[in-house]
Amino acid sequence: MQTVEFNLNTEYVELCNLLKLVGLADSGGRGKTMVAEGLVSVDGHIEYRKTAKIRIGQIVQCQDITIHILANNSNQADVQ
């Protein structure tokens, strides 16, 4: 399973936009579809709210990729 660290410099990021920002979805619309299909979990629970507010410390999983939300001043996705 691949791990991605997403550095968040705001209070939150909407789930569908997070999927786009880390490259799992080609667009916010595709991100919304992925969430609606039940392909995304947040902190171990399937999340169906497309615009769920994802905050620092949360863990998002989708397509064998785990995304850790970290606090930082730059909004970049670092793949490990």
PyMOL commands that set and color helices and strands:
alter all, ss='L'
color gray80, all
select helices_A, chain A and resi 15-21+28-36
alter helices_A, ss='H'
color red, helices_A
select strands_A, chain A and resi 2-8+13-14+40-42+45-46+53-54+59-62+65-71+77-79
alter strands_A, ss='S'
color yellow, strands_A
deselect
rebuild
show_as cartoon
